[in-house]
Amino acid sequence: MSANKLGRGFDSLIPQNFDTSLLVNEGERLQKIAVTELLANPEQPRVNFDEEELKGLAQSIKEHGILQPLVVTPNGDKYYIIAGERRWRAAKLAGLTSVPVVVRTLEQLQRVELALVENVQRVNLSPLEQAASIVALNEQFNLDFDVIGLRLGKASTTVRNTARLMQLPEAVKQALRDKKITEGHARTVLALADEKDQLKLLEQIIKNGWSVRQAERYVVAHREGATSVGSATKRVATTSPQTKKLSDTLKTPVTLKRMAKGGKLEIVFKSDADLKRILKLISK
């Protein structure tokens, strides 16, 4: 199958909203299958499920039902669960006797998987689109990141870092889509655990036009104990054509530190004699 044919058929294989249901096309016929006829996929790498989370999901299912159908494939007189094992387990806790499913053959699943791999390899795909496809391969097809990396010809660390972009707050994702920040900026934002801190860093990146390196310095300052945006911002030293020119004139490093309002210049001197030399040049 050619790449062009795969590309044209991609939209018919999976919807564009990866967060809703990657494997289920809108309007696809659903079936009701007894929970006792479903089996956990033996190739599913996830074997531990948080009991409290399952109880919470079970309570939600009791109140609202299963909002997203499971995806299964025939296995003799039963079905392997391809996507939705957590929902299946919670449904049993909730006392459901049957669940909504979409039945897919292995051939259909392979077509979707192949389409996803081809999709990630497109050169014009945005970082978030790549991340969504990688997460889908990991979660919906039970492929670990090492295997995905091999299939994509990428290092597993690169694949993992790309997938993590899906963990960004929506405001950061939108800034990335709008090209207000780069993928490097987005990964730096992920280095902060708290969402409020992430959004503060986003604001500073856009407001000050920070490079990725500057954003990284902000993160380092935050980790070293800077308790406010202002104190962390003071630690972000930068260079510019102006500071480079001044450095060349004074024969010493000069950096700019931007603050919440304005900023400051830092001029390095090695000794008292060097300081006198610099002051003499400045006073000319």
Long-range contacts (C-beta under 8 A, 24 or more apart in sequence): 1-114, 3-118, 6-114, 6-115, 6-118, 7-118, 7-122, 9-115, 10-115, 10-118, 10-119, 13-111, 13-112, 13-115, 14-112, 14-115, 14-116, 14-136, 18-132, 18-133, 18-135, 18-136, 20-68, 21-68, 21-69, 22-83, 22-136, 22-140, 23-71, 23-82, 23-83, 23-102, 23-104, 23-109, 23-112, 23-140, 24-68, 24-69, 24-71, 24-102, 28-102, 29-102, 30-69, 30-100, 30-101, 30-102, 31-100, 31-101, 31-102, 31-103, 32-98, 32-99, 32-100, 32-101, 33-72, 33-79, 33-98, 33-99, 33-101, 34-97, 34-98, 35-88, 35-91, 35-92, 35-96, 35-97, 35-98, 35-99, 37-77, 37-78, 37-79, 38-70, 38-72, 38-78, 38-79, 38-80, 38-81, 38-88, 38-99, 38-101, 39-75, 39-78, 39-79, 39-80, 39-81, 40-80, 40-81, 40-85, 40-88, 41-80, 41-81, 41-82, 41-85, 41-142, 42-80, 43-142, 44-81, 44-85, 44-142, 45-142, 45-144, 46-85, 46-142, 49-85, 49-86, 49-89, 53-86, 54-86, 54-89, 54-90, 54-93, 55-90, 55-93, 57-86, 57-87, 57-90, 58-90, 58-91, 58-93, 58-94, 59-94, 60-90, 61-87, 61-90, 61-91, 61-94, 61-96, 62-94, 62-95, 66-91, 66-96, 66-99, 66-100, 69-99, 69-100, 69-101, 69-102, 70-99, 70-100, 70-101, 70-102, 71-101, 71-102, 71-104, 71-140, 72-101, 72-102, 72-103, 72-104, 73-103, 73-104, 73-105, 73-106, 73-109, 74-103, 74-105, 79-103, 82-109, 82-140, 82-141, 83-139, 83-140, 109-141, 113-137, 113-141, 116-141, 117-151, 117-152, 120-152, 121-152, 121-153, 126-176, 126-177, 127-162, 127-165, 127-176, 127-183, 127-186, 128-165, 128-166, 128-173, 128-176, 128-177, 130-162, 131-162, 131-163, 131-164, 131-165, 131-166, 132-166, 134-159, 134-162, 134-163, 135-163, 135-166, 138-163, 161-187, 164-190, 165-190, 168-198, 169-195, 169-198, 169-199, 171-199, 171-202, 172-198, 172-199, 172-202, 175-202, 175-206, 180-206, 181-205, 181-206, 182-212, 184-212, 185-210, 185-212, 185-215, 188-212, 188-215, 188-216, 188-219, 189-215, 191-216, 191-219, 192-219, 192-222, 197-222, 200-229, 204-229, 204-233, 208-233, 208-236, 208-258, 210-236, 210-238, 211-238, 214-238, 229-260, 230-259, 230-260, 233-257, 233-258, 233-259, 233-260, 234-259, 234-264, 237-266, 249-281, 250-278, 250-281, 250-282, 252-278
